[in-house]
Amino acid sequence: MASAIWKLKAGVNMDETTASEVAKIACALKSLSVYTSMVCEEENAETQQLKQIVDDGLEAMGKIFEW
């Protein structure tokens, strides 16, 4: 298991070291998501593009971990 807060989804096979590193990326993406949400109050094209990138990353992590 990657850590106490991350649980791999059924069928996802990953060694503990790799899962721990991927969990760090997932945590960073979650933090970036919160930041992006706050910045999105100033709607513009760059902000929307950043939000889409973050959302895509979170979607990918959602395929690996149960949140």
KOLNUPA-937105 format. One record per residue: residue number from 0; residue in one letter; z, y, x of N, C-alpha, C in turn. Coordinates in nm, 4 decimals. Example, Ala and Ser with C-alpha at 12.3 -4.5 7.8 and 13.67 -1.06 7.14 Angstrom:
BEGIN
+-----+---+----------+----------+----------+----------+----------+----------+----------+----------+----------+
:   k : r :      n_Z :      n_Y :      n_X :     ca_Z :     ca_Y :     ca_X :      c_Z :      c_Y :      c_X :
+-----+---+----------+----------+----------+----------+----------+----------+----------+----------+----------+
:   0 : A :   0.7800 :  -0.5690 :   1.3190 :   0.7800 :  -0.4500 :   1.2300 :   0.7800 :  -0.3300 :   1.3200 :
:   1 : S :   0.7080 :  -0.2250 :   1.2850 :   0.7140 :  -0.1060 :   1.3670 :   0.7870 :   0.0030 :   1.2900 :
+-----+---+----------+----------+----------+----------+----------+----------+----------+----------+----------+
END
This chain:
BEGIN
+-----+---+----------+----------+----------+----------+----------+----------+----------+----------+----------+
:   k : r :      n_Z :      n_Y :      n_X :     ca_Z :     ca_Y :     ca_X :      c_Z :      c_Y :      c_X :
+-----+---+----------+----------+----------+----------+----------+----------+----------+----------+----------+
:   0 : M :   0.0000 :  -0.1179 :   0.0837 :   0.0000 :   0.0000 :   0.0000 :   0.0000 :   0.1241 :   0.0881 :
:   1 : A :  -0.0764 :   0.2235 :   0.0498 :  -0.0914 :   0.3436 :   0.1310 :   0.0402 :   0.4212 :   0.1442 :
:   2 : S :   0.1091 :   0.4401 :   0.0369 :   0.2386 :   0.5062 :   0.0370 :   0.3000 :   0.4881 :  -0.1008 :
:   3 : A :   0.4204 :   0.5363 :  -0.1163 :   0.4901 :   0.5195 :  -0.2433 :   0.4192 :   0.5901 :  -0.3587 :
:   4 : I :   0.3439 :   0.6977 :  -0.3297 :   0.2798 :   0.7717 :  -0.4384 :   0.1387 :   0.7242 :  -0.4674 :
:   5 : W :   0.0822 :   0.6393 :  -0.3827 :  -0.0548 :   0.5931 :  -0.4020 :  -0.0550 :   0.4443 :  -0.4279 :
:   6 : K :  -0.1244 :   0.4049 :  -0.5304 :  -0.1382 :   0.2638 :  -0.5635 :  -0.2871 :   0.2330 :  -0.5734 :
:   7 : L :  -0.3329 :   0.1362 :  -0.4931 :  -0.4743 :   0.0991 :  -0.4988 :  -0.5063 :   0.0366 :  -0.6335 :
:   8 : K :  -0.6238 :   0.0644 :  -0.6843 :  -0.6683 :   0.0046 :  -0.8097 :  -0.6945 :  -0.1439 :  -0.7894 :
:   9 : A :  -0.6855 :  -0.2186 :  -0.8970 :  -0.7151 :  -0.3617 :  -0.8930 :  -0.8569 :  -0.3811 :  -0.8427 :
:  10 : G :  -0.8742 :  -0.4733 :  -0.7500 :  -1.0055 :  -0.5034 :  -0.6967 :  -1.0433 :  -0.4231 :  -0.5732 :
:  11 : V :  -0.9631 :  -0.3211 :  -0.5384 :  -0.9896 :  -0.2426 :  -0.4181 :  -0.9166 :  -0.3091 :  -0.3023 :
:  12 : N :  -0.9915 :  -0.3505 :  -0.2032 :  -0.9340 :  -0.4158 :  -0.0854 :  -0.9469 :  -0.3233 :   0.0336 :
:  13 : M :  -0.8325 :  -0.2870 :   0.0905 :  -0.8306 :  -0.1936 :   0.2017 :  -0.7040 :  -0.2223 :   0.2823 :
:  14 : D :  -0.7172 :  -0.2268 :   0.4145 :  -0.5970 :  -0.2503 :   0.4944 :  -0.5056 :  -0.1287 :   0.4849 :
:  15 : E :  -0.3783 :  -0.1489 :   0.5172 :  -0.2775 :  -0.0448 :   0.4986 :  -0.3075 :   0.0823 :   0.5783 :
:  16 : T :  -0.3549 :   0.0669 :   0.7005 :  -0.3858 :   0.1833 :   0.7843 :  -0.4980 :   0.2662 :   0.7227 :
:  17 : T :  -0.6048 :   0.1998 :   0.6811 :  -0.7173 :   0.2710 :   0.6197 :  -0.6734 :   0.3362 :   0.4893 :
:  18 : A :  -0.5990 :   0.2632 :   0.4070 :  -0.5520 :   0.3179 :   0.2800 :  -0.4654 :   0.4417 :   0.3032 :
:  19 : S :  -0.3839 :   0.4395 :   0.4065 :  -0.2996 :   0.5537 :   0.4378 :  -0.3840 :   0.6756 :   0.4741 :
:  20 : E :  -0.4880 :   0.6556 :   0.5541 :  -0.5757 :   0.7661 :   0.5928 :  -0.6543 :   0.8194 :   0.4731 :
:  21 : V :  -0.7041 :   0.7307 :   0.3891 :  -0.7779 :   0.7725 :   0.2699 :  -0.6840 :   0.8467 :   0.1748 :
:  22 : A :  -0.5589 :   0.8030 :   0.1660 :  -0.4609 :   0.8709 :   0.0812 :  -0.4380 :   1.0141 :   0.1288 :
:  23 : K :  -0.4404 :   1.0367 :   0.2596 :  -0.4263 :   1.1730 :   0.3129 :  -0.5422 :   1.2608 :   0.2656 :
:  24 : I :  -0.6627 :   1.2042 :   0.2663 :  -0.7801 :   1.2778 :   0.2189 :  -0.7644 :   1.3084 :   0.0700 :
:  25 : A :  -0.7189 :   1.2094 :  -0.0059 :  -0.6998 :   1.2288 :  -0.1496 :  -0.5978 :   1.3386 :  -0.1764 :
:  26 : C :  -0.4908 :   1.3404 :  -0.0989 :  -0.3881 :   1.4429 :  -0.1157 :  -0.4456 :   1.5813 :  -0.0850 :
:  27 : A :  -0.5255 :   1.5901 :   0.0200 :  -0.5892 :   1.7172 :   0.0547 :  -0.6819 :   1.7627 :  -0.0572 :
:  28 : L :  -0.7574 :   1.6690 :  -0.1138 :  -0.8469 :   1.7041 :  -0.2238 :  -0.7694 :   1.7526 :  -0.3453 :
:  29 : K :  -0.6564 :   1.6882 :  -0.3747 :  -0.5748 :   1.7318 :  -0.4884 :  -0.5258 :   1.8747 :  -0.4643 :
:  30 : S :  -0.4823 :   1.9035 :  -0.3420 :  -0.4362 :   2.0383 :  -0.3088 :  -0.5494 :   2.1386 :  -0.3210 :
:  31 : L :  -0.6664 :   2.1015 :  -0.2702 :  -0.7831 :   2.1887 :  -0.2795 :  -0.8219 :   2.2109 :  -0.4247 :
:  32 : S :  -0.8035 :   2.1103 :  -0.5071 :  -0.8342 :   2.1224 :  -0.6487 :  -0.7464 :   2.2290 :  -0.7147 :
:  33 : V :  -0.6190 :   2.2294 :  -0.6817 :  -0.5276 :   2.3295 :  -0.7375 :  -0.5697 :   2.4686 :  -0.6914 :
:  34 : Y :  -0.5992 :   2.4814 :  -0.5625 :  -0.6443 :   2.6097 :  -0.5077 :  -0.7721 :   2.6561 :  -0.5767 :
:  35 : T :  -0.8676 :   2.5635 :  -0.5899 :  -0.9962 :   2.5969 :  -0.6524 :  -0.9765 :   2.6433 :  -0.7960 :
:  36 : S :  -0.8884 :   2.5758 :  -0.8676 :  -0.8619 :   2.6143 :  -1.0064 :  -0.8106 :   2.7578 :  -1.0140 :
:  37 : M :  -0.7233 :   2.7945 :  -0.9202 :  -0.6702 :   2.9306 :  -0.9193 :  -0.7787 :   3.0314 :  -0.8847 :
:  38 : V :  -0.8657 :   2.9973 :  -0.7899 :  -0.9727 :   3.0875 :  -0.7473 :  -1.0787 :   3.1021 :  -0.8564 :
:  39 : C :  -1.0969 :   2.9974 :  -0.9361 :  -1.2018 :   2.9989 :  -1.0387 :  -1.1803 :   3.1050 :  -1.1451 :
:  40 : E :  -1.0661 :   3.1674 :  -1.1446 :  -1.0443 :   3.2767 :  -1.2383 :  -1.1431 :   3.3901 :  -1.2107 :
:  41 : E :  -1.1936 :   3.3968 :  -1.0873 :  -1.2942 :   3.4956 :  -1.0494 :  -1.4301 :   3.4257 :  -1.0508 :
:  42 : E :  -1.4807 :   3.3946 :  -1.1684 :  -1.6040 :   3.3172 :  -1.1850 :  -1.7199 :   3.3751 :  -1.1039 :
:  43 : N :  -1.7751 :   3.2923 :  -1.0151 :  -1.8986 :   3.3266 :  -0.9457 :  -1.9629 :   3.1966 :  -0.8974 :
:  44 : A :  -2.0849 :   3.2046 :  -0.8494 :  -2.1614 :   3.0852 :  -0.8132 :  -2.0941 :   3.0068 :  -0.7011 :
:  45 : E :  -2.0448 :   3.0739 :  -0.5961 :  -1.9808 :   3.0041 :  -0.4846 :  -1.8567 :   2.9301 :  -0.5309 :
:  46 : T :  -1.7797 :   2.9908 :  -0.6175 :  -1.6592 :   2.9279 :  -0.6693 :  -1.6947 :   2.8039 :  -0.7496 :
:  47 : Q :  -1.7962 :   2.8127 :  -0.8320 :  -1.8375 :   2.6974 :  -0.9125 :  -1.8879 :   2.5843 :  -0.8240 :
:  48 : Q :  -1.9592 :   2.6180 :  -0.7164 :  -2.0084 :   2.5161 :  -0.6245 :  -1.8908 :   2.4474 :  -0.5552 :
:  49 : L :  -1.7910 :   2.5239 :  -0.5120 :  -1.6719 :   2.4667 :  -0.4497 :  -1.5992 :   2.3764 :  -0.5488 :
:  50 : K :  -1.5861 :   2.4219 :  -0.6718 :  -1.5194 :   2.3412 :  -0.7741 :  -1.5927 :   2.2092 :  -0.7944 :
:  51 : Q :  -1.7245 :   2.2093 :  -0.7966 :  -1.8022 :   2.0870 :  -0.8154 :  -1.7816 :   1.9904 :  -0.6990 :
:  52 : I :  -1.7783 :   2.0429 :  -0.5769 :  -1.7553 :   1.9589 :  -0.4589 :  -1.6174 :   1.8934 :  -0.4672 :
:  53 : V :  -1.5169 :   1.9722 :  -0.5029 :  -1.3810 :   1.9188 :  -0.5151 :  -1.3754 :   1.8148 :  -0.6262 :
:  54 : D :  -1.4345 :   1.8458 :  -0.7404 :  -1.4345 :   1.7516 :  -0.8525 :  -1.5032 :   1.6204 :  -0.8152 :
:  55 : D :  -1.6128 :   1.6279 :  -0.7404 :  -1.6821 :   1.5070 :  -0.6960 :  -1.5932 :   1.4238 :  -0.6041 :
:  56 : G :  -1.5216 :   1.4903 :  -0.5146 :  -1.4295 :   1.4196 :  -0.4250 :  -1.3161 :   1.3541 :  -0.5009 :
:  57 : L :  -1.2612 :   1.4258 :  -0.5982 :  -1.1541 :   1.3687 :  -0.6796 :  -1.2032 :   1.2498 :  -0.7617 :
:  58 : E :  -1.3241 :   1.2587 :  -0.8122 :  -1.3815 :   1.1473 :  -0.8874 :  -1.3956 :   1.0246 :  -0.7971 :
:  59 : A :  -1.4395 :   1.0458 :  -0.6744 :  -1.4532 :   0.9349 :  -0.5792 :  -1.3169 :   0.8730 :  -0.5490 :
:  60 : M :  -1.2153 :   0.9560 :  -0.5297 :  -1.0815 :   0.9032 :  -0.5029 :  -1.0268 :   0.8282 :  -0.6251 :
:  61 : G :  -1.0645 :   0.8742 :  -0.7442 :  -1.0210 :   0.8077 :  -0.8672 :  -1.0746 :   0.6670 :  -0.8800 :
:  62 : K :  -1.1816 :   0.6381 :  -0.8084 :  -1.2367 :   0.5033 :  -0.8099 :  -1.1591 :   0.4085 :  -0.7176 :
:  63 : I :  -1.0764 :   0.4664 :  -0.6316 :  -1.0011 :   0.3866 :  -0.5351 :  -0.8543 :   0.3762 :  -0.5732 :
:  64 : F :  -0.7947 :   0.4876 :  -0.6151 :  -0.6519 :   0.4922 :  -0.6413 :  -0.6224 :   0.5115 :  -0.7889 :
:  65 : E :  -0.5054 :   0.4617 :  -0.8321 :  -0.4515 :   0.4935 :  -0.9646 :  -0.3650 :   0.6164 :  -0.9458 :
:  66 : W :  -0.3828 :   0.7195 :  -1.0271 :  -0.3022 :   0.8397 :  -1.0140 :  -0.1991 :   0.8432 :  -1.1221 :
+-----+---+----------+----------+----------+----------+----------+----------+----------+----------+----------+
END
